Amino acid sequence: MQWYAPGKLLLSGEYVVLDGALALALPCRLGQRLTVLPADRPGIHWTSLDRDGKPWLEASFAVPLTGPLSPGSPPAQERLLGILKAIETLRPGFWEQAGPVQVTTRLEFPRDWGLGSSSTLIALLARWAGVDPFVLLERTFGGSGYDLACALAGEPLLYRKRAEAARWVSVPFRPALAGALHLVHLGRKQGSREGSRQYRGRPAPDRAWLERVESCSRQLLCARSLPEFENALRWHEQQIGSLLQITPVQEARFPDYWGAVKSLGAWGGDFVLATSDRSEAKTRSYFEKLGYSTVFPYHKMVQDP
């Protein structure tokens, strides 16, 4: 048995999506694959492979599941056991019914790119076990769930977190100006859970402010020119920067760049979106001279609707 889930990028609504603001999220061309095969010995035998096919986590668990693990066990192994136990609470007896299994996951992107290694894993395991993926997410990693929606839908979507249920709608986000968009990796992983925790420590913005910010999601969907698109990006960055009391990434790192640069997801790491009315070579050269060598044209990273 085999399942696949795409990674994600959050174009608008970072942080405030936790408070119910409308967010625009995009599935990536890169994702994670889960393969389940019968094992020749009892238990759950797990191997997680990186993009190059090298194991970064190997573990075996006896069924029925017990724990905690012995002192000194890798944190990733403890988190995995927590997910497996959460599945058991949602579907009692599942692991006994599954029988001895060899489970292998493989990422298509580096683990430090922040494209959704956790959310794709939750989506994949929920499909296999036949449990509600959002309940499983809430009992394990938590968060807004937009990344999980991307993994499940595989299409650009407008997403809103509600107390009763997550809601989203697929949208035809295929901008004519996509050739002017680039994704640049900042070279370090920014933990979304830690970013969310810090955001939760601040006073929640009122509904009127959220509505003004979430209007950017609609503006980005409807923009018909590069200046219009850039204006929406810059305004969004200013509003979120003011809320977080953090300097927007363009002002902090790329003040002389000719286009617009916007953070995607948790601020301070992972990818940024850069617009450019110049050639791909000139755009890439600007970022490479500053030490940012991972630069992708939009169409090579984002999955077509």
C-alpha positions as CSV (number, residue, x, y, z in Angstrom):
1,M,0.0,0.0,0.0
2,Q,1.2,3.5,-0.8
3,W,0.0,7.0,-0.3
4,Y,1.3,10.5,-1.3
5,A,0.7,14.0,0.1
6,P,2.0,17.3,-1.3
7,G,3.8,19.9,0.8
8,K,2.6,23.5,1.2
9,L,3.4,27.2,1.1
10,L,1.3,29.8,3.0
11,L,1.1,32.9,0.7
12,S,-1.1,35.0,3.0
13,G,-2.6,34.9,6.5
14,E,0.5,33.7,8.5
15,Y,-0.1,33.7,12.2
16,V,-3.5,35.3,12.0
17,V,-4.9,32.2,10.4
18,L,-4.8,30.9,14.0
19,D,-7.4,33.5,14.9
20,G,-9.8,32.6,12.0
21,A,-8.4,35.0,9.3
22,L,-8.8,33.8,5.7
23,A,-5.5,32.5,4.4
24,L,-4.3,31.6,0.9
25,A,-2.3,28.4,0.8
26,L,-0.6,26.6,-2.1
27,P,0.4,23.0,-2.5
28,C,3.9,22.2,-3.7
29,R,5.2,19.9,-6.4
30,L,7.3,18.2,-3.7
31,G,5.8,16.1,-0.9
32,Q,6.1,12.9,1.1
33,R,5.3,9.3,0.4
34,L,4.2,6.5,2.7
35,T,4.7,2.9,1.9
36,V,3.3,0.0,4.1
37,L,4.4,-3.6,3.6
38,P,4.0,-6.8,5.7
39,A,6.8,-7.4,8.1
40,D,8.4,-10.7,8.9
41,R,8.5,-10.1,12.7
42,P,5.8,-8.7,15.1
43,G,5.4,-5.0,15.7
44,I,5.6,-1.7,13.8
45,H,8.9,-1.2,12.1
46,W,9.5,2.3,10.9
47,T,12.0,3.9,8.6
48,S,12.0,7.6,7.6
49,L,14.1,8.5,4.5
50,D,15.3,11.9,3.5
51,R,15.3,13.3,0.0
52,D,18.4,11.4,-0.9
53,G,17.0,8.1,0.4
54,K,19.1,8.0,3.5
55,P,17.4,7.0,6.8
56,W,17.1,9.8,9.4
57,L,14.8,7.9,11.8
58,E,14.6,4.1,12.4
59,A,12.4,2.6,15.1
60,S,10.4,-0.4,16.1
61,F,7.4,-0.5,18.4
62,A,5.8,-3.5,20.1
63,V,2.0,-3.9,19.7
64,P,0.1,-3.1,21.9
65,L,1.9,0.2,22.1
66,T,3.5,1.1,25.4
67,G,5.7,3.9,26.6
68,P,7.2,6.3,27.2
69,L,10.4,5.1,25.5
70,S,13.6,4.6,27.4
71,P,15.6,7.7,28.5
72,G,17.7,9.1,25.8
73,S,15.5,8.1,22.9
74,P,15.5,10.6,20.0
75,P,12.8,13.3,20.3
76,A,11.6,12.3,16.8
77,Q,11.0,8.8,18.0
78,E,9.0,10.0,21.0
79,R,6.9,12.2,18.7
80,L,6.2,9.3,16.3
81,L,5.1,7.1,19.2
82,G,2.8,9.8,20.3
83,I,1.2,9.9,16.8
84,L,0.8,6.1,16.7
85,K,-0.9,6.2,20.2
86,A,-3.2,9.0,19.1
87,I,-4.3,6.8,16.1
88,E,-5.0,4.0,18.5
89,T,-7.3,6.2,20.6
90,L,-9.2,7.3,17.5
91,R,-9.4,3.8,16.1
92,P,-8.9,1.2,18.9
93,G,-7.4,-2.0,17.7
94,F,-6.1,-0.6,14.5
95,W,-2.4,-1.6,15.0
96,E,-3.4,-5.2,16.0
97,Q,-5.6,-5.4,12.8
98,A,-2.8,-3.9,10.7
99,G,-0.6,-6.9,11.6
100,P,3.2,-6.8,11.6
101,V,4.2,-3.9,9.2
102,Q,7.2,-2.3,7.7
103,V,6.4,1.4,7.3
104,T,8.6,3.6,5.1
105,T,8.3,7.4,4.6
106,R,10.3,9.4,2.1
107,L,10.5,13.1,1.7
108,E,11.0,14.8,-1.7
109,F,12.4,18.0,-0.1
110,P,15.1,18.7,2.5
111,R,13.8,18.5,6.0
112,D,14.9,22.1,6.8
113,W,12.8,23.6,4.0
114,G,9.7,23.9,6.0
115,L,7.3,22.5,3.3
116,G,5.3,20.3,5.6
117,S,7.1,17.2,6.8
118,S,4.7,17.0,9.8
119,S,1.5,17.9,8.1
120,T,2.0,15.5,5.2
121,L,2.8,12.7,7.7
122,I,-0.4,13.3,9.5
123,A,-2.4,13.3,6.2
124,L,-0.8,10.1,5.1
125,L,-1.3,8.3,8.4
126,A,-4.9,9.5,8.7
127,R,-5.6,8.1,5.2
128,W,-4.1,4.7,6.1
129,A,-5.8,4.4,9.5
130,G,-9.2,5.9,8.3
131,V,-9.3,8.5,11.1
132,D,-10.2,12.2,11.0
133,P,-6.9,14.0,10.0
134,F,-7.8,17.2,11.8
135,V,-8.6,15.5,15.1
136,L,-5.3,13.6,14.7
137,L,-3.5,16.9,14.1
138,E,-5.1,18.5,17.1
139,R,-4.0,15.6,19.3
140,T,-0.4,15.7,18.1
141,F,1.2,18.8,16.5
142,G,-1.7,21.2,16.8
143,G,-1.8,24.4,14.7
144,S,-4.2,26.0,12.3
145,G,-4.5,23.0,9.9
146,Y,-4.0,25.0,6.7
147,D,-1.0,22.8,5.9
148,L,-3.0,19.7,6.4
149,A,-5.8,21.0,4.1
150,C,-3.1,21.5,1.4
151,A,-1.9,18.0,1.9
152,L,-5.5,16.6,1.6
153,A,-6.7,18.9,-1.3
154,G,-3.6,19.1,-3.4
155,E,-5.0,22.4,-4.9
156,P,-4.6,26.1,-4.1
157,L,-7.2,27.0,-1.5
158,L,-8.6,29.7,0.7
159,Y,-8.7,28.3,4.3
160,R,-10.3,29.4,7.5
161,K,-10.0,27.8,10.9
162,R,-13.2,27.6,12.8
163,A,-13.9,26.3,16.3
164,E,-16.3,23.7,15.0
165,A,-14.4,22.6,11.9
166,A,-11.8,23.7,9.4
167,R,-13.2,25.1,6.2
168,W,-11.6,25.7,2.8
169,V,-12.5,26.1,-0.8
170,S,-10.3,25.3,-3.8
171,V,-9.4,28.4,-5.9
172,P,-8.0,28.8,-9.4
173,F,-4.9,30.6,-8.3
174,R,-2.8,30.5,-11.5
175,P,-1.6,34.1,-11.9
176,A,-0.7,35.3,-15.3
177,L,2.3,37.0,-13.7
178,A,3.6,33.7,-12.3
179,G,6.7,34.1,-14.4
180,A,7.6,37.1,-12.3
181,L,7.5,35.1,-9.0
182,H,10.4,33.3,-7.4
183,L,10.9,31.3,-4.2
184,V,14.0,31.9,-2.2
185,H,15.1,29.7,0.8
186,L,16.6,31.7,3.7
187,G,18.9,28.9,4.8
188,R,17.4,27.9,8.1
189,K,14.3,26.1,9.5
190,Q,11.8,28.2,11.3
191,G,9.6,26.1,13.6
192,S,6.0,26.8,13.0
193,R,5.0,25.4,16.4
194,E,7.4,27.7,18.2
195,G,6.2,30.7,16.1
196,S,2.6,29.9,16.8
197,R,3.3,29.6,20.5
198,Q,5.0,33.0,20.6
199,Y,2.1,34.5,18.6
200,R,-0.4,33.0,21.0
201,G,1.3,35.0,23.8
202,R,0.2,38.3,22.2
203,P,-3.2,39.9,22.5
204,A,-5.5,38.6,19.8
205,P,-6.3,41.3,17.1
206,D,-9.9,42.3,16.8
207,R,-12.2,41.1,14.0
208,A,-12.1,44.4,12.1
209,W,-8.3,44.2,11.9
210,L,-8.4,40.6,10.8
211,E,-10.9,41.4,8.0
212,R,-8.6,44.1,6.7
213,V,-5.6,41.8,6.6
214,E,-7.5,38.9,5.1
215,S,-8.7,41.1,2.3
216,C,-5.1,40.7,1.0
217,S,-5.9,37.0,0.3
218,R,-8.6,38.1,-2.1
219,Q,-6.5,40.8,-3.6
220,L,-3.7,38.4,-4.4
221,L,-6.2,36.1,-6.1
222,C,-7.6,38.9,-8.2
223,A,-4.5,40.9,-9.0
224,R,-4.1,41.4,-12.8
225,S,-0.8,43.3,-12.8
226,L,2.5,42.9,-11.1
227,P,2.3,46.3,-9.3
228,E,-1.1,45.4,-7.9
229,F,0.2,42.1,-6.7
230,E,3.3,43.7,-5.1
231,N,1.2,46.3,-3.3
232,A,-0.9,43.6,-1.7
233,L,2.2,41.7,-0.6
234,R,3.9,44.8,0.9
235,W,0.7,45.9,2.7
236,H,0.3,42.4,4.2
237,E,3.9,42.4,5.4
238,Q,3.5,45.8,7.0
239,Q,0.4,44.7,8.9
240,I,1.8,41.5,10.2
241,G,5.2,43.1,11.0
242,S,3.3,45.7,13.1
243,L,1.3,43.1,14.9
244,L,4.4,40.9,15.7
245,Q,6.7,43.9,16.2
246,I,9.1,42.3,13.8
247,T,10.8,44.1,10.9
248,P,9.6,42.6,7.6
249,V,12.1,40.5,5.8
250,Q,12.6,42.8,2.8
251,E,13.4,45.7,5.1
252,A,15.7,43.6,7.2
253,R,17.6,41.6,4.5
254,F,16.9,43.0,1.0
255,P,16.3,46.7,1.3
256,D,17.8,47.4,-2.1
257,Y,15.8,44.7,-4.0
258,W,13.8,46.1,-6.9
259,G,10.7,43.9,-6.4
260,A,8.7,42.8,-3.4
261,V,9.8,40.1,-0.9
262,K,7.3,38.4,1.4
263,S,7.7,35.9,4.2
264,L,5.8,32.6,3.6
265,G,4.7,31.0,6.9
266,A,6.6,31.5,10.1
267,W,8.8,34.6,9.9
268,G,12.5,34.4,10.1
269,G,13.2,31.2,8.1
270,D,12.1,28.9,5.4
271,F,11.0,30.4,2.1
272,V,10.2,33.9,0.9
273,L,8.4,34.9,-2.2
274,A,10.2,37.5,-4.4
275,T,8.6,39.3,-7.3
276,S,10.8,40.5,-10.2
277,D,10.3,42.3,-13.5
278,R,13.8,41.3,-14.6
279,S,15.2,38.1,-16.0
280,E,15.4,34.9,-14.0
281,A,19.2,35.1,-14.3
282,K,19.4,38.6,-12.9
283,T,17.0,37.8,-10.1
284,R,18.9,34.6,-9.1
285,S,22.2,36.6,-9.3
286,Y,20.9,39.2,-6.8
287,F,20.1,36.5,-4.1
288,E,23.1,34.4,-4.8
289,K,25.5,37.3,-4.2
290,L,23.9,37.6,-0.8
291,G,24.5,33.9,-0.1
292,Y,21.0,32.6,-0.9
293,S,21.7,29.9,-3.4
294,T,18.3,28.1,-3.3
295,V,16.1,30.1,-5.8
296,F,13.2,28.5,-7.7
297,P,10.9,29.9,-10.3
298,Y,7.4,29.8,-9.0
299,H,6.2,27.1,-11.5
300,K,9.0,24.7,-10.4
301,M,7.9,24.7,-6.8
302,V,4.1,25.3,-6.8
303,Q,1.7,22.6,-8.1
304,D,-0.6,23.6,-10.9
305,P,-4.3,23.7,-10.0
